[in-house]
Amino acid sequence: MRIASIELPNALFVAPMAGVTDRPFRMLCKRLGAGYAVSEMVTSRRDLWDSLKTSRRADHVGEPAPIAVQIAGVDPQEMADAARHNIDRGAQIIDINMGCPAKKVCNKWAGSALMQDEVLAIAIVQAVVAACAPRGVPVTLKMRSGWCATERNALSLARAAQDSGVAMVAVHGRTREQGYGGHAEYDTVAAVKAALHIPVVANGDIATPEQAREVLRATGADALMIGRAAQGRPWIFREIAHFLATGAHLPAPATRQVQAWLTEHLHAHYALYGERTGVRSARKHIGWAVKALPGGQDFRDRMNRLDDCRSQVQAVTDYFDELADRHLLLPQAQPISAANDAHQPESDAIAA
Ligand SMILES: Cc1cc2nc3c(=O)[nH]c(=O)nc-3n(C[C@H](O)[C@H](O)[C@H](O)COP(=O)(O)O)c2cc1C
């Protein structure tokens, strides 16, 4: 799988998720089998480039290549400037966000709202491609299947994007109107794949190896993008890779191994965010990791009341020590369907 001339280790992608796919999480997913990960969206607004939030989102220290940054905004020139700015800071691929359903991205109607205005959407794509091409940086586009059930315009937008020089398109099989409700459909993804000669990535509700195989079959897509099912379960990428390669399931990971991954993740998280913010934002990752485990809900409630790194790590250690005494392999490691899961984007995460 390639994006322009950039060869990827495999065709399993981490979906960009604001408030989730920061550098520590992306690096963990890449370590555990993901071939590619895009940053959380970074605002195109120049006045916010130096904000703490945007700088953290644009932090790629130590991350394995390729470094891919998603930008969001509504003004073509501003988006082109944002692309150049992020290339200067290490981006090797620029992704344009036309997939996020939040009402307001950067205080304007950006993200998937842009799909409603194809002229503006393509003006943005052309401006960003013009900014990136001289630097040899490919531009990719993430979109939904359309604006609403009667306006599934992913195909025409994808064609126009390809004609404008986009190197890859990812399609989440829901309309903007659907938010995260209902189920993803893959017919639109299949139609986009059939019409384009650039790589097409299928996204939406892929939570098990079997679903991954089925979505590949139904769409013919070049790659799969997985979001919510990787929350608390970043080893899903190697499970899917193994299943696609062999037709067999990997055993559940050892409880001690999961403990080690989570503990390392926490330390990387605190290093990026500092104690106060780090402890708070780590709660969701810990919560996702334990929610399907014995006593996980009670533990989560107790853990959410802890306010410092030391107590949080100690609580995780105590919980997993006890779990590992009873279970060599992670118990109840059944994936929870992404479609039925309540992991909606947090309003805080969406704000630029
Ligand atoms: C918490 C959260 C934050 C998200 N943030 C972004 C984002 O910043 N940019 C984007 O293009 N999509 C964003 N999405 C959408 C995901 O990339 C993906 O398209 C969607 O979750 C469907 O894939 P899934 O069913 O595998 O989760 C977000 C989704 C979630 C759940």
The ligand as an SDF file (V2000), in Angstrom:
LIG
                    3D

 31 33  0  0  0  0  0  0  0  0999 V2000
  -13.7610   10.7410   19.4600 C   0  0  0  0  0  0  0  0  0  0  0  0
  -13.7410   10.8820   17.9670 C   0  0  0  0  0  0  0  0  0  0  0  0
  -13.0600   11.9320   17.3760 C   0  0  0  0  0  0  0  0  0  0  0  0
  -13.0060   12.0570   15.9800 C   0  0  0  0  0  0  0  0  0  0  0  0
  -12.2590   13.0550   15.4240 N   0  0  0  0  0  0  0  0  0  0  0  0
  -12.0820   13.0970   14.0780 C   0  0  0  0  0  0  0  0  0  0  0  0
  -11.1930   14.0220   13.4850 C   0  0  0  0  0  0  0  0  0  0  0  0
  -10.5170   14.8220   14.1670 O   0  0  0  0  0  0  0  0  0  0  0  0
  -11.0720   14.0190   12.1370 N   0  0  0  0  0  0  0  0  0  0  0  0
  -11.7800   13.1560   11.3470 C   0  0  0  0  0  0  0  0  0  0  0  0
  -11.6420   13.1930   10.1050 O   0  0  0  0  0  0  0  0  0  0  0  0
  -12.6270   12.2580   11.8760 N   0  0  0  0  0  0  0  0  0  0  0  0
  -12.7780   12.1970   13.2130 C   0  0  0  0  0  0  0  0  0  0  0  0
  -13.5690   11.2260   13.7700 N   0  0  0  0  0  0  0  0  0  0  0  0
  -14.1920   10.2120   12.8890 C   0  0  0  0  0  0  0  0  0  0  0  0
  -13.3020    8.9520   12.7770 C   0  0  0  0  0  0  0  0  0  0  0  0
  -12.0810    9.2470   12.1260 O   0  0  0  0  0  0  0  0  0  0  0  0
  -14.0100    7.8270   11.9870 C   0  0  0  0  0  0  0  0  0  0  0  0
  -14.2950    8.3000   10.7050 O   0  0  0  0  0  0  0  0  0  0  0  0
  -15.3110    7.3700   12.6650 C   0  0  0  0  0  0  0  0  0  0  0  0
  -15.1460    7.1950   14.0490 O   0  0  0  0  0  0  0  0  0  0  0  0
  -15.8230    6.0620   12.0340 C   0  0  0  0  0  0  0  0  0  0  0  0
  -14.8770    5.0350   12.1970 O   0  0  0  0  0  0  0  0  0  0  0  0
  -15.0520    3.8990   13.3560 P   0  0  0  0  0  0  0  0  0  0  0  0
  -16.4270    3.2980   13.1980 O   0  0  0  0  0  0  0  0  0  0  0  0
  -13.9600    2.9030   13.0680 O   0  0  0  0  0  0  0  0  0  0  0  0
  -14.9100    4.5850   14.6680 O   0  0  0  0  0  0  0  0  0  0  0  0
  -13.6760   11.1110   15.1490 C   0  0  0  0  0  0  0  0  0  0  0  0
  -14.3750   10.0650   15.7530 C   0  0  0  0  0  0  0  0  0  0  0  0
  -14.4120    9.9230   17.1310 C   0  0  0  0  0  0  0  0  0  0  0  0
  -15.1560    8.7670   17.7400 C   0  0  0  0  0  0  0  0  0  0  0  0
  1  2  1  0
  2  3  1  0
  2 30  2  0
  3  4  2  0
  4  5  1  0
  4 28  1  0
  5  6  2  0
  6  7  1  0
  6 13  1  0
  7  8  2  0
  7  9  1  0
  9 10  1  0
 10 11  2  0
 10 12  1  0
 12 13  2  0
 13 14  1  0
 14 15  1  0
 14 28  1  0
 15 16  1  0
 16 17  1  0
 16 18  1  0
 18 19  1  0
 18 20  1  0
 20 21  1  0
 20 22  1  0
 22 23  1  0
 23 24  1  0
 24 25  2  0
 24 26  1  0
 24 27  1  0
 28 29  2  0
 29 30  1  0
 30 31  1  0
M  END
$$$$
